[in-house]
Amino acid sequence: KGTGDPEVPRRQPEAEAIARNKIAERVTPEMNREINQALANAEQDIQNDLYVRLGKTGLYPQATSLKTSDDYMWMNYRVWGGGELAGDKLSYTRHQPGGVTIHVHESYLNHMFDQLDLAGRTMSETEVRQVLEDYFSTLMGRHVDFSADQPPSPEEGPDIFTFAERDPVRDDVEGGQINLIIRAAFRQRNGEDIPQQV
């Protein structure tokens, strides 16, 4: 015969629930404080760093929207320059939870290329590289280096670019790859001119 209190097994789930509630009461306020502080810090970083860099590179959004559900958060940014065509609304594709999915429209990339101010300019490869490095270093908030591992030999490739007056750099996104379209004439190191190519 058992001599234990028959009430103990019946009260066990209730006791566990009380213990859980007491722990939650102690932990939840501290957790909420930490989350609120992390969100405040993130907001400061966005305002004082990211938005400043986007403004300097001509990519600061003119319109933003934020939507949330129990499982997802959607942030939309619209960047538009005068005379530019806007992209269509994005169709949202939900991916696995726990990650970040970024949808970028081709028009955004083309707007970014316009900010490089290459239209109609005649530049050496070194000057083009410097423009790209300066722009993307500002955008990324860290030094970006596009220098080749080995400098080209005097016999290789074009040395001087003369970019088209309109749309000197455009993109075409297909099959998950970004293809750059460069409209420019070339002057090779041997002095031979190559008319504008696409």
PAPATOR-983220 format. One record per residue (C-alpha): x, y, z; residue number from 1; chain. Coordinates in pm, 1 decimal. Layout:
<sites>
[site [X,Y,Z],NUM,"A"]
...
</sites>
This chain:
<sites>
[site [0.0,0.0,0.0],1,"A"]
[site [120.1,350.8,-81.9],2,"A"]
[site [147.1,594.4,204.9],3,"A"]
[site [195.5,914.9,-3.1],4,"A"]
[site [-55.3,1198.6,-20.4],5,"A"]
[site [-290.7,1118.8,-312.0],6,"A"]
[site [-334.8,1496.0,-373.9],7,"A"]
[site [31.6,1547.2,-472.7],8,"A"]
[site [14.3,1400.5,-826.6],9,"A"]
[site [-308.8,1590.3,-892.3],10,"A"]
[site [-159.0,1921.8,-781.5],11,"A"]
[site [172.6,1878.3,-967.5],12,"A"]
[site [64.0,2052.1,-1293.7],13,"A"]
[site [-81.8,2341.7,-1092.0],14,"A"]
[site [242.1,2380.8,-896.7],15,"A"]
[site [447.9,2380.0,-1217.7],16,"A"]
[site [221.6,2645.6,-1369.8],17,"A"]
[site [261.4,2867.4,-1061.8],18,"A"]
[site [641.9,2829.7,-1079.4],19,"A"]
[site [643.2,2919.2,-1450.9],20,"A"]
[site [433.5,3229.1,-1386.3],21,"A"]
[site [663.8,3346.1,-1107.3],22,"A"]
[site [970.9,3307.2,-1331.2],23,"A"]
[site [796.6,3487.7,-1616.2],24,"A"]
[site [698.3,3774.6,-1383.4],25,"A"]
[site [1063.3,3821.9,-1288.3],26,"A"]
[site [1217.4,3772.9,-1634.4],27,"A"]
[site [965.9,3947.9,-1862.9],28,"A"]
[site [1020.7,4309.7,-1744.7],29,"A"]
[site [1398.6,4280.5,-1786.0],30,"A"]
[site [1358.2,4118.0,-2124.7],31,"A"]
[site [1120.8,4394.5,-2234.9],32,"A"]
[site [1370.2,4659.7,-2119.4],33,"A"]
[site [1649.8,4495.5,-2318.3],34,"A"]
[site [1434.1,4461.7,-2630.6],35,"A"]
[site [1320.1,4825.0,-2605.7],36,"A"]
[site [1680.3,4940.5,-2565.6],37,"A"]
[site [1793.4,4730.3,-2862.9],38,"A"]
[site [1513.8,4877.3,-3077.7],39,"A"]
[site [1603.9,5231.2,-2967.1],40,"A"]
[site [1969.8,5167.3,-3054.2],41,"A"]
[site [1872.5,5024.7,-3393.8],42,"A"]
[site [1656.1,5332.2,-3461.5],43,"A"]
[site [1950.1,5559.1,-3376.0],44,"A"]
[site [2179.4,5361.2,-3606.0],45,"A"]
[site [1927.7,5386.6,-3890.2],46,"A"]
[site [1875.3,5761.1,-3843.5],47,"A"]
[site [2238.0,5859.5,-3778.8],48,"A"]
[site [2420.5,5617.8,-4006.4],49,"A"]
[site [2217.0,5433.7,-4269.8],50,"A"]
[site [1989.4,5724.1,-4369.0],51,"A"]
[site [2286.0,5962.7,-4380.3],52,"A"]
[site [2471.0,5728.8,-4618.7],53,"A"]
[site [2159.4,5681.4,-4832.3],54,"A"]
[site [2119.7,6059.8,-4851.5],55,"A"]
[site [2480.3,6112.0,-4958.2],56,"A"]
[site [2445.8,5853.0,-5234.7],57,"A"]
[site [2106.6,5973.4,-5364.4],58,"A"]
[site [1921.2,5666.4,-5238.6],59,"A"]
[site [1728.5,5813.0,-4945.4],60,"A"]
[site [1364.6,5697.4,-4971.6],61,"A"]
[site [1097.9,5957.6,-5049.5],62,"A"]
[site [827.2,5728.1,-4912.5],63,"A"]
[site [832.8,5442.8,-4664.8],64,"A"]
[site [572.6,5208.0,-4525.3],65,"A"]
[site [580.7,4943.7,-4257.6],66,"A"]
[site [340.7,4651.9,-4213.3],67,"A"]
[site [351.8,4373.5,-3959.0],68,"A"]
[site [171.9,4052.3,-3880.5],69,"A"]
[site [225.2,3793.4,-3610.6],70,"A"]
[site [497.8,3632.0,-3819.7],71,"A"]
[site [631.2,3892.9,-4064.4],72,"A"]
[site [740.1,4252.0,-4095.6],73,"A"]
[site [734.0,4426.5,-4435.0],74,"A"]
[site [923.5,4749.5,-4496.5],75,"A"]
[site [878.7,4928.7,-4828.8],76,"A"]
[site [1106.4,5208.0,-4946.5],77,"A"]
[site [1040.7,5410.1,-5260.3],78,"A"]
[site [1325.1,5598.2,-5423.8],79,"A"]
[site [1232.6,5807.3,-5724.0],80,"A"]
[site [1406.2,6079.6,-5919.2],81,"A"]
[site [1228.6,6332.5,-6137.3],82,"A"]
[site [1154.3,6196.7,-6483.6],83,"A"]
[site [1216.8,5835.8,-6384.1],84,"A"]
[site [970.4,5554.5,-6436.6],85,"A"]
[site [863.8,5381.8,-6117.7],86,"A"]
[site [860.6,5006.9,-6077.7],87,"A"]
[site [541.5,4809.3,-6033.6],88,"A"]
[site [430.6,4694.3,-5688.3],89,"A"]
[site [626.2,4398.9,-5562.0],90,"A"]
[site [455.1,4067.7,-5506.7],91,"A"]
[site [560.9,3941.9,-5167.5],92,"A"]
[site [705.9,3596.0,-5151.2],93,"A"]
[site [721.8,3455.7,-4802.8],94,"A"]
[site [1035.7,3263.5,-4732.0],95,"A"]
[site [1138.8,3055.2,-4436.8],96,"A"]
[site [1086.3,3224.1,-4101.4],97,"A"]
[site [1392.0,3344.0,-3917.4],98,"A"]
[site [1558.6,3507.2,-4217.9],99,"A"]
[site [1549.0,3830.8,-4412.2],100,"A"]
[site [1429.1,3857.8,-4771.3],101,"A"]
[site [1511.8,4171.9,-4969.2],102,"A"]
[site [1332.4,4247.7,-5296.5],103,"A"]
[site [1504.2,4512.1,-5510.9],104,"A"]
[site [1343.9,4639.3,-5830.8],105,"A"]
[site [1557.4,4695.5,-6141.6],106,"A"]
[site [1454.2,5061.5,-6141.1],107,"A"]
[site [1620.8,5104.1,-5800.5],108,"A"]
[site [1950.6,4973.6,-5936.0],109,"A"]
[site [1922.6,5196.7,-6242.9],110,"A"]
[site [1854.4,5495.9,-6015.7],111,"A"]
[site [2167.3,5403.8,-5820.2],112,"A"]
[site [2376.5,5387.0,-6139.5],113,"A"]
[site [2249.6,5733.6,-6235.2],114,"A"]
[site [2395.0,5866.9,-5910.3],115,"A"]
[site [2744.1,5772.8,-6032.6],116,"A"]
[site [2720.4,6068.4,-6274.1],117,"A"]
[site [2901.5,5892.1,-6558.5],118,"A"]
[site [2682.3,6022.8,-6845.5],119,"A"]
[site [2887.8,6193.1,-7117.5],120,"A"]
[site [3213.1,6174.9,-6923.0],121,"A"]
[site [3549.2,6064.4,-7064.1],122,"A"]
[site [3750.7,5883.3,-6799.1],123,"A"]
[site [4042.6,5648.3,-6758.2],124,"A"]
[site [3993.9,5305.6,-6602.5],125,"A"]
[site [4159.5,5436.7,-6285.7],126,"A"]
[site [3915.7,5729.3,-6267.4],127,"A"]
[site [3615.5,5501.3,-6320.2],128,"A"]
[site [3741.4,5268.7,-6048.6],129,"A"]
[site [3787.9,5565.6,-5813.0],130,"A"]
[site [3430.6,5687.0,-5874.4],131,"A"]
[site [3296.2,5337.9,-5801.3],132,"A"]
[site [3511.0,5294.0,-5490.8],133,"A"]
[site [3414.0,5634.7,-5348.8],134,"A"]
[site [3042.7,5581.3,-5413.1],135,"A"]
[site [3017.4,5228.5,-5277.9],136,"A"]
[site [3244.1,5304.6,-4980.9],137,"A"]
[site [3004.0,5584.2,-4882.6],138,"A"]
[site [2700.6,5363.0,-4941.9],139,"A"]
[site [2837.9,5065.2,-4746.1],140,"A"]
[site [2997.0,5265.9,-4466.4],141,"A"]
[site [3329.4,5088.4,-4513.2],142,"A"]
[site [3616.6,5092.8,-4761.1],143,"A"]
[site [3538.0,4914.6,-5088.6],144,"A"]
[site [3827.7,4822.8,-5315.9],145,"A"]
[site [3769.9,4741.0,-5683.7],146,"A"]
[site [4135.1,4731.0,-5782.5],147,"A"]
[site [4242.3,4434.3,-5990.9],148,"A"]
[site [4474.4,4176.9,-5840.4],149,"A"]
[site [4717.1,4244.2,-6121.9],150,"A"]
[site [4728.2,4560.8,-6331.3],151,"A"]
[site [4654.9,4498.1,-6700.4],152,"A"]
[site [4946.8,4482.4,-6937.4],153,"A"]
[site [4986.7,4771.5,-7186.1],154,"A"]
[site [4851.9,4549.8,-7464.0],155,"A"]
[site [4528.2,4460.9,-7282.8],156,"A"]
[site [4186.5,4619.5,-7320.9],157,"A"]
[site [4060.8,4977.3,-7334.1],158,"A"]
[site [4220.9,5251.5,-7126.7],159,"A"]
[site [3980.3,5543.4,-7182.0],160,"A"]
[site [3598.1,5527.1,-7159.5],161,"A"]
[site [3362.8,5784.3,-7311.0],162,"A"]
[site [3022.9,5709.8,-7161.4],163,"A"]
[site [2695.9,5763.3,-7348.1],164,"A"]
[site [2502.3,6082.5,-7274.6],165,"A"]
[site [2195.2,5880.5,-7174.5],166,"A"]
[site [2175.9,5562.9,-6969.2],167,"A"]
[site [2549.3,5490.1,-6963.2],168,"A"]
[site [2501.4,5203.6,-6715.2],169,"A"]
[site [2185.9,4995.9,-6686.8],170,"A"]
[site [2099.7,4658.1,-6540.9],171,"A"]
[site [1901.6,4360.2,-6658.8],172,"A"]
[site [1803.1,4109.0,-6392.4],173,"A"]
[site [1729.7,3764.3,-6523.1],174,"A"]
[site [1735.9,3425.5,-6356.7],175,"A"]
[site [1864.7,3568.3,-6028.6],176,"A"]
[site [2164.9,3733.4,-6197.0],177,"A"]
[site [2235.0,4102.5,-6249.9],178,"A"]
[site [2373.3,4179.1,-6596.1],179,"A"]
[site [2530.7,4522.1,-6639.0],180,"A"]
[site [2478.6,4703.0,-6969.0],181,"A"]
[site [2751.5,4962.7,-7031.0],182,"A"]
[site [2717.5,5207.7,-7319.2],183,"A"]
[site [3056.5,5358.9,-7391.4],184,"A"]
[site [3317.0,5421.3,-7656.4],185,"A"]
[site [3672.6,5306.0,-7586.9],186,"A"]
[site [4014.1,5440.7,-7666.5],187,"A"]
[site [4275.4,5170.7,-7638.1],188,"A"]
[site [4626.6,5224.1,-7516.1],189,"A"]
[site [4753.1,5190.5,-7873.0],190,"A"]
[site [4541.3,5494.2,-7967.7],191,"A"]
[site [4278.5,5299.9,-8164.3],192,"A"]
[site [3921.8,5422.3,-8106.0],193,"A"]
[site [3636.7,5177.0,-8070.3],194,"A"]
[site [3292.5,5334.5,-8129.4],195,"A"]
[site [3025.8,5320.4,-7863.0],196,"A"]
[site [2949.4,4964.3,-7765.9],197,"A"]
[site [2663.3,4815.4,-7565.7],198,"A"]
</sites>
